[in-house]
Amino acid sequence: MKTYGGFLISQVRQLQGRAFEKMLKDSGIEAFNGAQGRILYVLWEHGTLPISEIGRLTSLAKTTLTGMLDRMEDSGLVMRIPDKKNRRQIFVSITEKARGYREMYDSVSEQMNALFYQGFTEREVTEFETMLKRIIKNLET
C-alpha cells in the first residue's frame, strides 16, 4: 500500500506556518515569528526552563534553538539565566515584554485552530490528535 502521511504532514506544516505568520502580522505581532512563538508558548505555559527542555517540548534541534534564543534575547523577549549549581546548565525565562504578547498570541492561536479544524467534528479532532501523538511517539523512539 502506498502512503502519503509524511508528505501530507510536511505540506500541512508549510501551509499552516504561512497562514500563522500572516495571522501574527495581521494582528500586529511582528516582534517574533511563528517558530519563536512556539518557544514563547512553552515558556508561558511552563515558566523558566533549561534549554534542553525547551528543545524537547518544541522539537527544535539544539543548534536551531540556540540561534533563535540569541535573536529573541537580542530583541528583549527572553533572558538566559545561568544555573548557580551547574555552570553548564542555562535556564531561559521570558521578559515582561514577552508577557505583554501572550493575550494577542492566544487570540491568533485560537483563530489558527478554528481555521485548522474547520468542518471537523469534536470526535474527528480528538481522533486526529490521538493519531498524531502516536506518530510522534513512533518517531521519538
C-alpha positions in Angstrom: 0.0 0.0 0.0 1.4 3.4 -1.0 1.0 6.0 1.7 1.4 9.8 1.8 1.3 10.6 5.5 4.8 12.1 5.8 4.3 14.2 2.6 0.9 15.4 3.7 2.2 16.3 7.2 5.0 18.3 5.6 2.6 20.1 3.3 0.3 20.9 6.3 3.2 22.2 8.2 4.2 24.6 5.4 0.7 25.9 4.8 0.0 26.2 8.5 3.2 28.1 9.0 2.4 30.6 6.3 -1.1 31.1 7.5 0.0 31.6 11.1 2.8 34.1 10.1 0.2 36.1 8.2 -2.2 36.0 11.2 0.5 37.2 13.5 1.4 40.0 11.2 -2.3 41.0 10.7 -2.7 41.1 14.4 0.2 43.5 14.8 2.7 40.9 16.2 5.9 41.5 14.4 8.3 41.1 17.4 8.6 37.3 16.7 7.8 34.7 14.1 5.8 31.5 14.5 8.7 29.3 15.4 9.8 31.8 18.1 6.1 31.9 19.2 6.4 28.1 19.9 9.3 28.8 22.3 7.4 31.7 24.0 4.3 29.5 24.3 6.3 26.7 26.1 7.8 29.3 28.4 4.4 30.9 29.0 3.0 27.5 29.9 5.9 26.1 31.9 7.8 29.1 33.2 11.6 29.2 33.3 13.1 26.1 31.7 16.5 24.7 30.7 17.4 24.9 27.0 17.3 21.1 26.7 13.7 21.0 27.9 12.6 23.8 25.5 14.2 21.7 22.7 12.3 18.6 23.8 8.9 20.5 24.1 9.3 22.3 20.8 11.1 19.5 18.9 13.6 22.1 17.8 17.2 21.0 17.3 19.7 22.5 19.8 21.6 24.3 17.0 18.3 25.9 15.7 17.2 26.7 19.2 20.4 28.4 20.2 20.3 30.8 17.2 16.6 31.6 17.8 17.2 32.2 21.5 20.1 34.5 20.6 17.8 36.6 18.4 15.0 36.5 21.0 17.4 37.7 23.7 18.6 40.5 21.5 15.1 41.7 20.9 14.3 41.6 24.6 11.8 38.6 24.6 13.8 36.1 26.7 16.7 36.1 29.1 19.2 33.4 29.8 19.9 32.6 33.5 23.0 30.6 34.4 22.4 27.8 36.9 24.3 28.6 40.1 24.8 24.9 40.9 25.7 23.7 37.4 27.7 26.0 35.2 26.9 24.0 32.1 23.2 24.4 32.6 21.4 27.5 31.3 17.8 28.4 32.0 15.6 30.6 29.8 12.9 32.8 31.0 10.5 35.3 29.3 10.7 39.0 29.9 7.9 41.5 30.7 8.0 42.5 27.0 7.2 38.9 26.0 4.5 38.6 28.7 2.7 41.5 27.0 2.2 39.5 23.8 0.5 36.5 25.5 -3.1 37.6 25.1 -2.7 38.6 21.4 -0.8 35.4 20.7 -3.5 33.3 22.3 -6.1 35.1 20.2 -4.2 34.3 17.0 -3.7 30.7 18.1 -7.5 30.4 18.5 -8.0 31.8 15.0 -5.5 29.3 13.7 -7.2 26.4 15.4 -10.6 27.5 14.0 -9.1 27.5 10.5 -7.2 24.3 11.0 -10.2 22.3 12.3 -12.9 24.0 10.2 -15.5 21.4 9.2 -14.3 18.7 11.7 -16.4 17.3 14.5 -15.1 17.2 18.0 -14.7 13.4 17.7 -12.7 13.8 14.5 -10.4 16.3 16.2 -9.8 14.0 19.1 -9.1 11.0 16.9 -6.8 13.0 14.6 -4.8 14.4 17.5 -4.6 10.9 19.1 -3.1 9.5 15.8 -0.6 12.4 15.6 0.6 11.7 19.1 1.1 8.1 18.2 3.2 9.2 15.2 5.2 11.5 17.4 5.8 8.7 19.8 6.9 6.4 17.0 9.4 8.9 15.8 10.8 9.7 19.2 11.8 6.1 19.9 
